[in-house]
Amino acid sequence: MKAYNVAIVGATGMVGQEFIKVLEERNFPMASVRLYASDRSAGKKLYVGHQEIVVKETAPESFQHVDIALFSAGTEVSRYFSPVAAKSGALVIDNSAAFRMEPKVPLVVPEVNPQDIRRHEGIIANPNCSTIQMVVALYPLHKVNPIKRIVVSTYQAVSGTGSAAMEELTTQAKLVLEGQNVVPHVYPHQIAFNLLPEIDVFLDSGYSKEEWKLVEETRKIMHAEDMAISATCVRVPVFIGHSEAVNVEFTEPMSPEEAKRILARAPGVKVLDDPSVSLYPQPWLAAGSDDVFVGRIRADSSQPKSLVMWVVADNLRKGAALNAVQIAEEAARRGWVKSRN
């Protein structure tokens, strides 16, 4: 089997460290690995396998002889360095929003549109975390009975904002329980014991940018430009694991039983659905897992062609690092990425 020279940009961040973990767990064929980050993190040491590697500052020359570059260092870094890496001959898989809606850049979830990887011109975009888990759950149903409309409400963990947000939730929870005042820093309001219907900036339409991403990315990934989608995205005081309440209208009626049968056979999906014993997906249980969990599948009592379901996944794994590594695996398997070894 071919082995690849891999670079991770943003290696010291939460997703960057998850990249390392997923690559190791899945035994991705790496001939070498380089770790990059900002100048603030340069000099830190991380283990990949049993090898201690020094993190270096990202620079234009960082990508010489790199076959695959995994980026999770923010939009500005990606916009500057991704084209540099691609020009050096690397396949860039970028976890930021920088290129997701660029017409020439594939936006890929391997369980849904792996064929789109082939048309890459050096850069492939990794979708938003909430988008990934929703399309993994809905695409198997869409193939059988085309979806006309989606109404989704998300309940997104603070790890989607980063480690500072996780620390803020911990600190605020302690302060509230001690009866002390809370001063928010990461979010505009207290997140402990609270819900914030604000993720990313608000647009003139009244929707947030996160809600817009969920709509437009879903259409692009599923090749369904006319699909009607409405989203409400909420930040919740959960550390890891995004949850979604999804209402789906199909072209023809579909029973909950048929949906469960289809999803039980779908790649990357695990059905947990037995209300009689309170069996349903929970972010606490999804954390650390590769699967997208689906439960509470039931008929929409207001619309005969609709189903309602509850979808949960680890936003750092399938919502970010795992999906990116799966793209790399698929590109390697199909011979759509070059190896210099």
C-alpha positions as CSV (number, residue, x, y, z in Angstrom):
1,M,0.0,0.0,0.0
2,K,1.2,3.5,-0.8
3,A,2.1,5.8,2.1
4,Y,1.7,9.5,2.2
5,N,3.5,12.5,3.6
6,V,0.9,14.2,5.8
7,A,0.9,17.8,7.2
8,I,-1.5,19.0,9.9
9,V,-2.1,22.7,10.1
10,G,-3.6,23.8,13.4
11,A,-2.2,20.8,15.1
12,T,-2.4,22.1,18.6
13,G,-6.1,23.0,18.4
14,M,-9.0,20.7,19.4
15,V,-9.7,19.5,15.9
16,G,-5.9,19.3,15.1
17,Q,-5.4,17.0,18.0
18,E,-8.4,15.0,16.9
19,F,-6.8,14.7,13.5
20,I,-3.8,13.0,15.1
21,K,-6.0,10.6,17.1
22,V,-8.1,9.6,14.2
23,L,-5.2,9.0,11.9
24,E,-3.6,6.8,14.5
25,E,-6.8,4.9,15.3
26,R,-7.5,4.2,11.6
27,N,-3.9,3.3,10.7
28,F,-3.8,5.8,7.9
29,P,-0.7,5.0,5.8
30,M,1.6,7.8,6.7
31,A,5.2,7.8,5.5
32,S,5.8,11.0,7.5
33,V,3.9,13.6,9.4
34,R,4.6,17.3,10.0
35,L,2.7,19.4,12.6
36,Y,2.2,23.2,12.1
37,A,0.4,25.9,14.0
38,S,0.7,29.7,14.7
39,D,3.9,31.3,16.1
40,R,2.3,31.1,19.6
41,S,2.2,27.3,19.5
42,A,5.5,26.7,17.6
43,G,7.9,24.7,19.7
44,K,5.3,22.6,21.5
45,K,5.8,18.9,21.2
46,L,3.1,16.4,20.4
47,Y,3.2,12.6,20.0
48,V,2.1,10.9,16.8
49,G,2.3,7.2,17.4
50,H,5.3,6.8,19.5
51,Q,7.2,9.6,17.9
52,E,7.6,13.0,19.5
53,I,7.2,15.8,16.9
54,V,8.0,19.5,17.4
55,V,5.2,21.8,16.2
56,K,6.5,24.4,13.7
57,E,5.2,27.7,12.6
58,T,3.2,27.5,9.4
59,A,5.1,29.0,6.5
60,P,4.9,29.0,2.7
61,E,7.8,26.5,2.5
62,S,6.0,24.1,4.9
63,F,4.3,22.1,2.2
64,Q,7.3,20.9,0.1
65,H,7.0,17.2,-0.5
66,V,3.6,17.0,1.3
67,D,1.0,14.7,-0.2
68,I,-2.0,15.5,2.0
69,A,-2.5,18.6,4.2
70,L,-5.2,18.6,6.8
71,F,-6.2,22.2,7.8
72,S,-8.0,23.3,10.9
73,A,-6.5,26.7,11.7
74,G,-9.3,29.1,10.9
75,T,-10.6,30.8,7.7
76,E,-7.8,33.4,7.4
77,V,-5.0,30.8,7.6
78,S,-6.8,28.5,5.2
79,R,-7.4,31.3,2.6
80,Y,-3.7,32.2,2.7
81,F,-1.9,28.8,3.0
82,S,-4.3,26.3,1.3
83,P,-3.6,27.6,-2.2
84,V,0.2,27.6,-1.4
85,A,0.0,24.0,-0.2
86,A,-2.1,23.0,-3.3
87,K,0.4,24.7,-5.6
88,S,3.2,22.7,-3.9
89,G,1.4,19.5,-5.0
90,A,-0.5,18.6,-1.8
91,L,-4.2,17.6,-1.6
92,V,-5.6,20.1,0.9
93,I,-8.6,19.0,3.0
94,D,-9.8,22.2,4.8
95,N,-12.0,22.2,7.8
96,S,-12.7,26.0,7.7
97,A,-15.5,27.8,5.9
98,A,-13.0,29.4,3.5
99,F,-13.8,27.4,0.4
100,R,-17.0,25.5,1.1
101,M,-19.2,27.4,-1.2
102,E,-16.6,27.9,-4.0
103,P,-18.1,26.3,-7.1
104,K,-14.8,24.6,-8.1
105,V,-14.1,23.2,-4.6
106,P,-15.8,19.9,-3.7
107,L,-17.7,19.9,-0.4
108,V,-17.6,16.3,0.6
109,V,-19.2,13.8,3.1
110,P,-17.9,10.4,2.0
111,E,-21.1,8.6,2.8
112,V,-23.0,11.0,0.6
113,N,-20.9,12.3,-2.4
114,P,-17.5,10.6,-2.5
115,Q,-17.5,10.9,-6.4
116,D,-17.1,14.7,-5.9
117,I,-13.6,14.2,-4.6
118,R,-12.4,13.3,-8.1
119,R,-13.0,16.8,-9.5
120,H,-10.7,18.5,-6.9
121,E,-8.2,21.0,-8.1
122,G,-6.0,20.7,-5.0
123,I,-8.5,21.7,-2.3
124,I,-11.4,19.8,-0.8
125,A,-13.7,21.5,1.7
126,N,-14.8,19.7,4.9
127,P,-18.4,20.8,5.7
128,N,-19.7,22.4,8.8
129,C,-20.1,20.0,11.7
130,S,-23.9,20.3,12.0
131,T,-24.3,19.8,8.2
132,I,-22.2,16.6,8.2
133,Q,-24.3,14.7,10.7
134,M,-27.6,15.8,9.2
135,V,-26.8,14.7,5.6
136,V,-25.3,11.4,6.8
137,A,-28.7,10.7,8.5
138,L,-30.9,12.0,5.7
139,Y,-29.2,11.0,2.4
140,P,-30.0,7.3,2.7
141,L,-33.7,8.3,3.0
142,H,-33.4,10.8,0.2
143,K,-32.1,8.2,-2.2
144,V,-35.2,6.1,-1.6
145,N,-37.8,8.9,-1.3
146,P,-36.6,12.4,-2.5
147,I,-36.7,15.0,0.2
148,K,-38.7,18.2,-0.5
149,R,-38.3,20.2,2.7
150,I,-36.2,20.1,5.9
151,V,-36.8,22.1,9.1
152,V,-34.0,21.6,11.6
153,S,-33.2,23.0,15.0
154,T,-29.7,22.3,16.3
155,Y,-28.4,22.1,19.8
156,Q,-24.6,22.6,19.5
157,A,-21.9,21.9,22.0
158,V,-19.4,24.6,23.1
159,S,-16.5,22.6,21.8
160,G,-17.6,23.8,18.4
161,T,-16.2,27.2,19.4
162,G,-13.0,25.8,20.8
163,S,-11.2,25.1,24.1
164,A,-11.7,28.6,25.5
165,A,-15.5,28.0,25.3
166,M,-15.2,24.7,27.1
167,E,-13.1,26.4,29.8
168,E,-15.7,29.2,30.1
169,L,-18.5,26.7,30.5
170,T,-16.6,25.0,33.3
171,T,-15.8,28.2,35.1
172,Q,-19.3,29.7,34.7
173,A,-20.9,26.5,36.0
174,K,-18.8,26.6,39.2
175,L,-19.5,30.3,39.7
176,V,-23.3,30.0,39.3
177,L,-23.4,27.0,41.7
178,E,-21.4,29.1,44.2
179,G,-23.9,31.9,43.8
180,Q,-21.4,34.3,42.2
181,N,-21.8,36.6,39.3
182,V,-20.7,35.5,35.8
183,V,-19.0,37.8,33.2
184,P,-19.1,36.2,29.8
185,H,-16.0,36.5,27.5
186,V,-16.3,33.9,24.7
187,Y,-20.1,34.3,24.1
188,P,-22.2,37.4,24.3
189,H,-24.2,36.0,27.3
190,Q,-23.7,33.4,30.0
191,I,-23.6,29.9,28.6
192,A,-23.8,27.9,31.8
193,F,-27.4,26.7,32.5
194,N,-28.5,28.7,29.5
195,L,-29.2,28.5,25.8
196,L,-28.1,31.0,23.1
197,P,-29.9,31.0,19.8
198,E,-26.9,32.8,18.2
199,I,-24.1,30.9,16.4
200,D,-21.7,33.0,14.3
201,V,-22.9,36.4,13.1
202,F,-26.4,37.5,12.2
203,L,-27.2,38.3,8.6
204,D,-29.6,40.9,7.2
205,S,-32.2,38.1,6.7
206,G,-32.4,37.5,10.4
207,Y,-30.8,34.1,10.2
208,S,-27.3,33.5,11.6
209,K,-24.4,32.6,9.4
210,E,-24.4,29.1,11.0
211,E,-28.0,28.6,9.9
212,W,-27.1,29.8,6.4
213,K,-24.2,27.4,6.2
214,L,-26.5,24.5,7.2
215,V,-28.9,25.4,4.4
216,E,-26.5,26.0,1.5
217,E,-24.0,23.3,2.4
218,T,-26.7,20.7,2.5
219,R,-27.9,21.6,-0.9
220,K,-24.4,21.5,-2.4
221,I,-23.5,18.1,-0.8
222,M,-26.7,16.5,-1.8
223,H,-26.8,18.1,-5.2
224,A,-30.3,19.4,-4.4
225,E,-30.3,23.1,-5.3
226,D,-34.1,23.5,-5.0
227,M,-34.5,21.7,-1.6
228,A,-36.4,23.9,0.8
229,I,-34.5,24.1,4.1
230,S,-35.0,26.3,7.2
231,A,-32.7,26.1,10.3
232,T,-32.4,27.5,13.8
233,C,-29.0,26.9,15.5
234,V,-28.7,27.1,19.3
235,R,-25.6,26.9,21.5
236,V,-26.2,24.7,24.5
237,P,-24.2,24.1,27.7
238,V,-22.8,20.7,26.5
239,F,-19.1,20.0,26.1
240,I,-19.1,17.6,23.1
241,G,-21.8,16.4,20.8
242,H,-24.2,18.3,18.6
243,S,-27.9,17.3,18.6
244,E,-30.5,18.1,15.9
245,A,-34.3,17.9,15.8
246,V,-35.1,17.3,12.2
247,N,-38.5,17.5,10.4
248,V,-38.3,16.0,6.9
249,E,-40.9,16.2,4.2
250,F,-40.6,13.5,1.5
251,T,-42.1,13.3,-2.0
252,E,-44.2,10.3,-1.0
253,P,-45.3,9.1,2.5
254,M,-42.7,7.1,4.4
255,S,-43.4,5.1,7.6
256,P,-41.1,5.4,10.6
257,E,-40.5,1.6,10.3
258,E,-39.3,1.9,6.7
259,A,-37.0,4.8,7.7
260,K,-35.6,2.7,10.6
261,R,-34.9,-0.2,8.2
262,I,-33.1,2.0,5.7
263,L,-31.0,3.8,8.3
264,A,-30.1,0.6,10.1
265,R,-28.3,-0.4,6.9
266,A,-26.8,3.0,6.1
267,P,-23.0,3.5,6.4
268,G,-22.0,5.6,9.4
269,V,-25.4,5.6,11.0
270,K,-26.5,3.9,14.2
271,V,-30.2,3.7,15.1
272,L,-31.1,4.0,18.8
273,D,-34.8,4.1,19.0
274,D,-36.9,2.4,21.7
275,P,-38.9,4.9,23.6
276,S,-40.3,2.2,25.9
277,V,-36.9,2.0,27.6
278,S,-35.9,5.6,27.0
279,L,-33.4,4.6,24.3
280,Y,-32.5,7.5,22.1
281,P,-29.3,9.4,21.1
282,Q,-27.6,11.6,23.6
283,P,-24.5,13.8,23.2
284,W,-23.0,12.4,26.3
285,L,-23.0,8.9,24.8
286,A,-22.1,10.1,21.3
287,A,-18.9,11.7,22.5
288,G,-15.9,9.7,21.3
289,S,-17.9,7.7,18.7
290,D,-17.5,7.8,14.9
291,D,-21.2,7.1,14.3
292,V,-24.1,9.5,13.6
293,F,-26.9,8.4,16.0
294,V,-30.6,8.6,15.0
295,G,-33.6,8.1,17.2
296,R,-37.1,9.3,18.1
297,I,-38.1,8.5,14.5
298,R,-41.8,9.2,14.2
299,A,-44.6,10.4,11.9
300,D,-45.2,14.1,11.7
301,S,-48.7,14.4,13.1
302,S,-49.3,17.6,11.1
303,Q,-48.1,16.5,7.7
304,P,-48.7,13.0,6.2
305,K,-45.5,12.9,4.1
306,S,-43.2,14.0,6.9
307,L,-41.1,12.3,9.5
308,V,-39.5,13.8,12.7
309,M,-36.2,12.5,14.1
310,W,-33.4,13.3,16.6
311,V,-29.8,13.2,15.3
312,V,-26.7,13.3,17.4
313,A,-22.9,13.1,16.7
314,D,-19.5,14.0,18.1
315,N,-18.8,17.3,16.5
316,L,-15.1,17.0,16.8
317,R,-14.9,13.5,15.2
318,K,-17.5,13.0,12.5
319,G,-18.3,16.7,12.5
320,A,-14.7,17.6,11.7
321,A,-11.6,15.4,12.0
322,L,-13.0,12.0,11.1
323,N,-14.8,13.3,8.0
324,A,-11.6,14.9,6.8
325,V,-9.6,11.7,7.3
326,Q,-12.3,9.7,5.6
327,I,-12.0,12.0,2.6
328,A,-8.2,11.4,2.5
329,E,-8.9,7.6,2.8
330,E,-11.3,7.7,-0.1
331,A,-9.0,9.8,-2.3
332,A,-6.2,7.4,-1.6
333,R,-8.3,4.3,-2.2
334,R,-9.5,5.6,-5.5
335,G,-6.1,6.9,-6.6
336,W,-7.2,10.5,-6.6
337,V,-4.2,11.7,-4.6
338,K,-0.6,11.3,-5.5
339,S,2.1,9.8,-3.2
340,R,5.7,10.9,-3.5
341,N,6.9,7.7,-1.8
